[in-house]
Amino acid sequence: MKKALIFVAVLAGVGVLVKRFAPELGKMDWEKRFEAMPDNAPPKWMFRNITAIRDNTDRILELLEGRSAEDAVSGSSNERGAGG
């Protein structure tokens, strides 16, 4: 019974803290916090890698879109030459 009361008290304390500090988390400038971290900090490293992956994905998509456009143009010119 004593353990249950302690658990309920801790849970209530966590609930009060969440209600108190949760609205402020949305106002925090995360970019400044990442910049203030050392270069080898795991969150900063992860953020940089995610950004690099997004950039690489955008470049790959641009290359694939260019290739599919070239294939469409060369495919239509091959069809014209074969028919005539």
C-alpha positions as a Markdown table, in Angstrom:
| # | Residue | x | y | z |
|---|---|---|---|---|
| 1 | Met | 0.0 | 0.0 | 0.0 |
| 2 | Lys | 2.8 | 2.4 | 0.8 |
| 3 | Lys | 4.5 | 1.7 | -2.6 |
| 4 | Ala | 1.2 | 2.5 | -4.3 |
| 5 | Leu | 0.9 | 5.9 | -2.5 |
| 6 | Ile | 4.5 | 6.8 | -3.4 |
| 7 | Phe | 3.8 | 5.9 | -7.0 |
| 8 | Val | 0.6 | 8.0 | -7.1 |
| 9 | Ala | 2.5 | 10.9 | -5.5 |
| 10 | Val | 5.3 | 10.7 | -8.0 |
| 11 | Leu | 2.9 | 10.4 | -10.9 |
| 12 | Ala | 1.0 | 13.5 | -9.6 |
| 13 | Gly | 4.2 | 15.4 | -9.4 |
| 14 | Val | 5.2 | 14.5 | -12.9 |
| 15 | Gly | 1.7 | 15.6 | -14.1 |
| 16 | Val | 2.1 | 19.0 | -12.4 |
| 17 | Leu | 5.6 | 19.5 | -13.9 |
| 18 | Val | 4.3 | 18.6 | -17.4 |
| 19 | Lys | 1.4 | 21.1 | -17.1 |
| 20 | Arg | 3.9 | 23.7 | -15.9 |
| 21 | Phe | 6.7 | 23.3 | -18.5 |
| 22 | Ala | 5.0 | 21.7 | -21.6 |
| 23 | Pro | 3.7 | 25.1 | -23.1 |
| 24 | Glu | 7.2 | 26.5 | -22.9 |
| 25 | Leu | 8.8 | 23.7 | -24.9 |
| 26 | Gly | 6.9 | 24.8 | -28.0 |
| 27 | Lys | 8.4 | 28.3 | -27.7 |
| 28 | Met | 12.0 | 27.1 | -27.4 |
| 29 | Asp | 14.4 | 28.0 | -30.3 |
| 30 | Trp | 15.7 | 24.6 | -31.0 |
| 31 | Glu | 18.1 | 25.8 | -33.7 |
| 32 | Lys | 20.0 | 28.0 | -31.2 |
| 33 | Arg | 20.1 | 25.1 | -28.8 |
| 34 | Phe | 21.6 | 22.8 | -31.4 |
| 35 | Glu | 24.2 | 25.4 | -32.4 |
| 36 | Ala | 25.2 | 25.9 | -28.8 |
| 37 | Met | 26.0 | 22.1 | -28.4 |
| 38 | Pro | 29.5 | 20.8 | -29.1 |
| 39 | Asp | 30.1 | 19.4 | -32.5 |
| 40 | Asn | 30.3 | 15.8 | -31.3 |
| 41 | Ala | 27.0 | 15.9 | -29.3 |
| 42 | Pro | 24.7 | 13.1 | -30.5 |
| 43 | Pro | 21.6 | 15.3 | -31.0 |
| 44 | Lys | 23.6 | 17.8 | -33.2 |
| 45 | Trp | 25.2 | 14.9 | -35.1 |
| 46 | Met | 21.9 | 13.3 | -35.7 |
| 47 | Phe | 20.3 | 16.6 | -36.8 |
| 48 | Arg | 23.1 | 17.2 | -39.3 |
| 49 | Asn | 22.8 | 13.7 | -40.7 |
| 50 | Ile | 19.0 | 14.0 | -41.1 |
| 51 | Thr | 19.5 | 17.3 | -43.0 |
| 52 | Ala | 22.2 | 15.7 | -45.2 |
| 53 | Ile | 19.9 | 12.7 | -46.0 |
| 54 | Arg | 17.1 | 15.1 | -46.9 |
| 55 | Asp | 19.4 | 17.0 | -49.2 |
| 56 | Asn | 20.7 | 13.8 | -50.8 |
| 57 | Thr | 17.1 | 12.6 | -51.3 |
| 58 | Asp | 16.1 | 15.8 | -53.0 |
| 59 | Arg | 19.1 | 15.5 | -55.4 |
| 60 | Ile | 18.3 | 11.9 | -56.2 |
| 61 | Leu | 14.7 | 12.7 | -56.9 |
| 62 | Glu | 15.8 | 15.6 | -59.3 |
| 63 | Leu | 18.2 | 13.2 | -61.1 |
| 64 | Leu | 15.4 | 10.5 | -61.4 |
| 65 | Glu | 12.9 | 13.1 | -62.7 |
| 66 | Gly | 15.4 | 14.3 | -65.2 |
| 67 | Arg | 16.2 | 10.8 | -66.3 |
| 68 | Ser | 12.5 | 9.9 | -66.7 |
| 69 | Ala | 11.9 | 13.1 | -68.7 |
| 70 | Glu | 14.8 | 12.2 | -71.0 |
| 71 | Asp | 13.5 | 8.6 | -71.4 |
| 72 | Ala | 10.1 | 10.0 | -72.3 |
| 73 | Val | 11.6 | 12.3 | -75.0 |
| 74 | Ser | 13.9 | 9.6 | -76.4 |
| 75 | Gly | 11.1 | 7.0 | -76.3 |
| 76 | Ser | 8.8 | 9.2 | -78.3 |
| 77 | Ser | 11.5 | 10.0 | -80.9 |
| 78 | Asn | 12.3 | 6.3 | -81.3 |
| 79 | Glu | 8.6 | 5.5 | -81.9 |
| 80 | Arg | 8.4 | 8.2 | -84.7 |
| 81 | Gly | 11.5 | 6.8 | -86.5 |
| 82 | Ala | 10.3 | 3.2 | -86.4 |
| 83 | Gly | 6.9 | 4.1 | -87.9 |
| 84 | Gly | 8.1 | 6.1 | -90.9 |
